[in-house]
Each structure stands twice: as C-alpha cells, then as structure tokens.
C-alpha cells in the first residue's frame, strides 16, 4: 500500500525537489540504512537518510556519476574519466557539523584515471578489489596503477577489445566476493551493433561458464544475486525480473512506471531506480517509452513477494534519470565531504606522530 506522499526540498542553492511516501522513509529508517543514488545527467551523488518518517538529502557533485560500490569502509564512484575513492574517516565524523550527529564521514582521498571507457557498474570483490564494467571496450576489468584498466574477461562472442561498444555490456552481479553474472543489450560484435537489437536482444551471461543463462530481454540492467535467484531489470519493458539460475526461467515480478536501472535488495524489498528515458536515440522504439506516457524518475520500493509497490521516492524536477541505487546498512547518517574549497581544505586526517 502506498501512503500519502510528502514533499521535501534541499537547500535553496540546489534545484533538487522530491516527494516520498511515508512508508519509504519508515522502511529505510527501520533498516538503519542510507540510500545512495547516482544521476549522470545532473552529475550528482545523492545520499538519502531517514528519521521520524521523513527523508533528508545530502548532495555531492561528481562529473557524470555512474556506478557505485559501497561498504562501511569506503565508497567508490565511477565518473566520466575517473574512479573516485572515498574512505570512511571516523575521526572526522565526530567533528562534522552539527557535532555528534554523524556515524561516518566519507572523504575523497584518491582517484584512478581510466580515460573515457564509459564505466557502468562497479563492485567490491574479495580483498577490496574493485571490479568494473568497461562498456566501451566490452570487458570486465580491474585497476592497476600502471594502466588505465586491466581486462579480466570479455563475452565469447566479442572477438577483440576496442572502443566499439558492440554489445553494451553494463551490469555486474557478484556472488561470494567474485563476479558471477553480467548483462548486455545484444550478442553482437560490430560497432554499436546493440542499437538494432535493443527491443529483445538483451541477455544474462554466466561469467564462469561463458554461457548465456537467459535471453530475450530489452536493454537489461543491474543483475543481482539475492535469495537463491538472479534478478535483473528488463529496462526496455519496465520489468523487474527473477531468473532461476538452474533453468534460466525468467519471471516478471513487477512492472514499473519508468525505465528501471539501479537495483538493491533488503530482505523481501527491492529498491529500483527509475528514469524518464527522454533521449530518443538510445531509448526510442522500446516498449516502456512507447507504452508509458508519464514515466517517473526516482526510486521505487517493490515487495518482491507480492509484486506491489510498497513506497516510492520521486524527483519532481531537474532530475530525469537515475543510474545506480545502493543501500548501505548500519549507517544512518553518514557525511560525505565534497570538493567545496572551504570544506576539503579543513578535512585533513593524519596518524599520530
């Protein structure tokens, strides 16, 4: 059941406005979690915190913010040319205003310059190794100080690594600390060949076996392993899908009022990012654009046992797309130091002499 929504707005200097159901805020508060959202259109990392049935929003600017990897020790953010790393500095959290209100402080500490490889989803693996989906070169990669990126895997149907974006590799699912599944828009090996197959050419690939687990999706994104199933977003149709990894059987659990991209789970609940998908070159000629006139942008919370909407967070203006959605349990009110000169000049941390 969707409760009556409440509107909120950030500080006057930001154009972000949003509304949310009380159920959305209450669930986030019950989980004791912070919800992170990226939007590359607006170039923002948004952190939503919940208290007393209301949400508060912290915004930080990152150029073309895309994939997120989150844990209590460090955030990683994929941007236009770089991967930014923001470790948690607990000693700073105590001093951030207002004092005593923050339970973490993520501070920009270093970045890795990848060049424009169109990094999509990223994820922490074993030993805090960061895995990246390199969409331009159609490969799964890691980082090394000597190189822009280190290729670790590519689909079997792709013959060589070049800046051709043949299949639009985009989503990454981890299992037991290792990459397990990826999504792409089409099994093609020609320059941007996926564009002619975006209506139904999408597939889910098992990295370990190099086999296609399921086919027939429209612009799929955000594969995740949860409760023994593989989940993904059938974005071109607006669907939240559950796939049996033993058989490849895919079932639609919910249909959403927008272009879904970005997925995080908390028990029975799925937090799904939604975009309006206005740009026709990429999003034209797919079902969700043709059939849903009033497409929403925000984060929808879906009860996966019933397929119904439990609550939502909707952007009212300015923001038209969401890329990634991540939950960080155990931290209710983290601070994030941005690149504002007055703030970052004072946010220094050093060990004892």
C-alpha positions in Angstrom: 0.0 0.0 0.0 1.3 3.4 -0.9 0.9 6.0 1.8 0.2 9.7 1.3 3.3 11.3 -0.1 5.3 14.2 1.5 7.3 16.8 -0.4 10.8 17.9 0.5 13.4 20.2 -0.9 17.1 20.7 -0.3 18.9 23.9 0.3 17.9 26.9 -1.8 21.0 26.8 -3.9 20.1 23.3 -5.3 17.3 22.7 -7.8 16.5 19.2 -6.5 12.9 18.6 -5.3 11.4 15.3 -4.4 8.4 13.7 -2.8 8.2 10.4 -1.0 5.7 8.1 0.7 6.0 7.8 4.5 6.3 4.1 4.0 9.5 4.5 2.0 11.1 6.7 4.7 9.9 4.4 7.5 11.3 1.3 5.8 14.7 3.0 5.3 14.7 4.1 9.0 13.7 0.5 10.1 16.6 -0.9 8.1 19.0 1.6 9.7 20.4 2.2 6.2 21.4 5.1 3.9 20.2 5.0 0.3 22.8 6.2 -2.3 21.6 7.2 -5.8 23.7 8.5 -8.8 22.5 10.6 -11.7 24.9 11.2 -14.5 22.6 13.7 -16.2 22.8 16.0 -13.1 26.3 14.8 -12.1 25.3 14.1 -8.6 25.7 11.5 -5.8 22.6 11.7 -3.6 22.5 10.2 -0.1 19.0 9.8 1.5 18.8 9.4 5.2 15.6 8.7 7.1 14.4 9.9 10.5 10.9 10.1 12.0 9.1 9.2 8.8 10.9 11.9 6.7 13.9 11.8 4.3 16.8 14.2 4.3 19.1 14.6 1.3 22.8 15.1 1.0 24.1 16.0 -2.5 27.7 15.9 -3.8 28.8 16.7 -7.3 30.7 14.2 -9.4 31.1 14.6 -13.2 28.8 12.1 -14.9 28.3 9.9 -11.7 27.5 6.3 -12.7 28.3 3.1 -10.9 28.7 2.9 -7.1 30.4 0.4 -4.9 29.6 0.9 -1.2 30.6 -0.6 2.1 31.2 0.9 5.6 34.9 1.3 4.9 34.9 3.0 1.5 32.8 4.4 -1.3 33.9 4.1 -4.9 32.2 6.2 -7.6 32.6 5.8 -11.4 32.7 9.2 -13.2 33.4 10.4 -16.7 37.2 9.7 -16.8 37.9 8.5 -13.2 37.1 6.2 -10.4 37.0 8.2 -7.1 37.7 6.5 -3.8 36.2 7.9 -0.6 37.4 6.0 2.5 35.5 6.4 5.8 37.3 8.6 8.3 35.5 8.0 11.7 37.6 10.7 13.4 36.2 13.3 11.0 32.6 12.2 11.6 32.8 13.3 15.2 33.8 16.9 14.1 31.4 17.3 11.2 28.7 19.8 12.0 26.4 19.5 13.8 28.8 17.6 16.1 27.8 14.2 17.3 25.2 13.6 14.6 27.2 11.6 12.0 28.1 8.0 12.2 30.6 8.0 9.3 32.5 10.5 7.1 33.5 9.6 3.6 36.3 11.8 2.3 37.7 12.0 -1.3 41.2 10.6 -1.0 42.4 9.3 -4.4 41.2 8.7 -7.9 42.2 6.4 -10.7 42.2 7.9 -14.2 40.7 5.4 -16.6 40.1 7.7 -19.6 36.6 7.7 -21.1 35.9 4.0 -21.1 32.2 4.6 -20.2 32.4 2.7 -16.9 29.0 1.5 -15.9 28.5 -0.7 -12.8 31.3 -1.3 -10.3 31.5 -3.6 -7.3 33.8 -4.5 -4.4 35.3 -8.1 -4.5 37.4 -10.2 -2.3 40.3 -8.3 -0.7 38.6 -5.0 -1.5 39.4 -5.4 -5.2 37.3 -3.2 -7.4 35.6 -4.7 -10.5 34.4 -2.5 -13.3 32.2 -2.9 -16.3 34.1 -1.2 -19.1 31.3 -0.6 -21.6 33.4 1.0 -24.4 35.8 -2.0 -24.6 33.1 -4.6 -23.7 35.0 -6.2 -20.9 35.1 -6.8 -17.2 38.2 -5.3 -15.7 40.1 -4.3 -12.6 42.6 -1.4 -11.8 46.3 -1.2 -11.7 48.4 1.9 -11.1 50.4 1.3 -14.3 47.4 1.0 -16.6 44.1 2.7 -17.4 42.4 -0.6 -16.7 43.3 -4.3 -16.7 40.9 -6.6 -18.8 39.9 -9.7 -17.0 37.1 -11.1 -19.0 35.0 -10.5 -22.2 32.0 -12.2 -23.7 32.9 -15.1 -26.0 31.1 -13.5 -29.0 33.3 -10.4 -28.8 36.5 -11.0 -30.9 38.7 -8.2 -29.7 38.8 -5.3 -27.3 38.4 -1.9 -28.9 36.3 1.2 -28.4 33.3 -0.1 -30.4 30.7 -0.8 -27.7 29.4 -3.7 -29.7 27.0 -5.3 -27.1 26.7 -2.5 -24.4 27.9 -4.6 -21.5 26.6 -2.7 -18.5 25.5 -4.7 -15.4 27.5 -6.8 -12.9 26.3 -9.3 -10.2 28.7 -10.5 -7.6 28.5 -13.8 -5.7 30.7 -14.9 -2.8 33.0 -12.0 -3.5 33.6 -12.8 -7.2 32.0 -11.6 -10.4 29.3 -14.0 -11.4 26.8 -12.5 -14.0 26.8 -9.6 -16.4 24.1 -8.1 -18.6 24.4 -6.7 -22.2 22.0 -5.4 -24.8 22.8 -7.8 -27.6 25.1 -10.6 -28.7 26.8 -8.5 -31.3 30.4 -7.9 -32.4 30.0 -4.9 -34.6 30.3 -1.2 -33.8 27.3 -0.3 -31.6 25.5 -3.3 -33.0 23.3 -3.5 -30.0 21.2 -0.5 -31.2 19.4 -2.7 -33.8 18.7 -5.3 -31.2 17.6 -3.2 -28.2 13.9 -4.4 -28.3 14.6 -8.0 -27.5 18.4 -8.8 -27.9 19.4 -8.5 -24.3 20.9 -11.4 -22.3 22.3 -12.5 -19.0 25.7 -14.2 -19.1 27.3 -16.5 -16.6 30.9 -15.3 -16.4 32.3 -18.6 -15.0 30.8 -20.8 -17.7 30.8 -18.2 -20.5 27.2 -19.3 -21.3 24.1 -17.3 -21.8 21.8 -18.1 -18.9 18.7 -16.2 -20.3 17.9 -14.2 -23.4 15.1 -12.0 -24.9 15.4 -9.0 -22.6 15.0 -5.4 -23.7 18.0 -3.3 -22.6 18.7 -5.3 -19.4 20.5 -3.7 -16.4 21.5 -4.3 -12.8 21.8 -8.1 -12.3 21.9 -9.1 -8.7 22.1 -12.4 -6.8 19.5 -12.5 -4.0 17.8 -15.3 -2.1 18.9 -18.0 -4.5 17.8 -16.3 -7.6 19.3 -13.9 -10.2 17.4 -10.7 -10.6 17.7 -8.0 -13.3 15.8 -5.1 -14.7 14.2 -5.6 -18.2 14.6 -1.9 -18.6 13.1 -1.5 -22.1 9.9 -3.1 -20.9 9.9 -1.6 -17.4 10.1 -5.0 -15.7 11.7 -6.4 -12.5 12.7 -10.0 -13.4 13.6 -13.1 -11.3 15.6 -15.8 -13.0 16.1 -19.4 -11.8 19.9 -20.0 -12.2 19.3 -23.7 -12.7 17.0 -23.5 -15.6 17.2 -19.9 -16.9 13.4 -19.5 -16.5 12.7 -15.8 -16.2 9.5 -14.4 -14.5 8.4 -10.8 -14.3 7.7 -9.9 -10.7 6.7 -6.3 -11.2 6.1 -3.7 -13.9 7.3 -0.2 -13.1 6.2 3.2 -14.3 9.5 4.2 -15.9 12.8 2.9 -17.3 14.3 0.9 -14.5 18.0 1.0 -13.8 19.8 0.5 -10.5 18.7 -2.2 -8.1 19.4 -3.0 -4.4 17.7 -5.5 -2.0 16.8 -5.6 1.7 15.1 -8.8 2.5 11.8 -9.0 0.6 12.1 -5.4 -0.7 13.7 -4.3 -3.9 14.8 -0.7 -4.3 14.6 0.1 -8.1 15.9 3.3 -9.8 13.6 4.8 -12.4 14.4 7.1 -15.3 12.1 9.0 -17.7 14.2 7.9 -20.7 13.6 11.0 -22.8 16.5 10.7 -25.2 15.2 9.0 -28.3 18.5 7.8 -30.0 19.1 5.4 -27.1 15.6 4.8 -25.7 13.4 5.2 -28.7 11.4 2.2 -30.1 11.3 0.3 -26.8 8.1 -0.7 -25.1 8.4 1.4 -21.9 8.8 4.5 -24.0 6.0 3.7 -26.4 3.5 2.5 -23.8 4.1 4.6 -20.7 3.5 8.3 -21.3 4.0 9.6 -17.8 7.3 8.0 -16.9 8.6 8.6 -13.4 12.1 9.3 -12.1 13.1 8.3 -8.6 13.4 5.1 -6.6 10.5 2.6 -6.2 10.4 0.1 -3.4 8.8 -3.2 -4.6 7.6 -6.0 -2.3 9.0 -9.0 -4.2 6.6 -11.4 -2.6 3.5 -9.6 -4.0 5.0 -7.6 -6.8 3.2 -4.5 -5.4 4.7 -1.0 -4.8 5.5 -0.6 -1.1 6.6 3.0 -1.4 8.5 5.4 -3.6 10.8 8.4 -3.8 10.1 10.6 -6.8 12.1 13.5 -8.2 9.8 16.4 -9.1 12.0 18.4 -11.3 15.5 18.8 -12.8 16.5 15.1 -12.4 15.2 12.9 -15.3 17.4 9.8 -14.9 18.9 7.5 -12.3 21.8 5.2 -12.9 22.7 3.3 -9.8 21.0 2.6 -6.5 22.9 1.2 -3.5 21.9 0.6 0.2 24.4 0.9 3.0 23.1 -0.8 6.1 24.4 0.1 9.5 25.0 3.8 8.8 22.0 6.1 9.4 23.6 9.5 8.9 26.9 9.5 7.0 28.7 12.7 6.0 30.3 13.0 2.6 33.0 15.6 2.1 32.6 17.3 -1.3 35.0 19.3 -3.3 34.0 22.7 -2.0 37.2 24.5 -1.2 36.4 25.7 2.3 35.3 22.1 3.3 38.0 20.0 1.8 40.8 22.3 2.9 39.9 21.6 6.6 39.1 17.9 6.2 42.6 16.6 6.9 43.4 13.3 8.7 46.8 12.1 9.8 48.1 9.3 12.1 49.8 10.2 15.4 53.5 11.3 15.2 
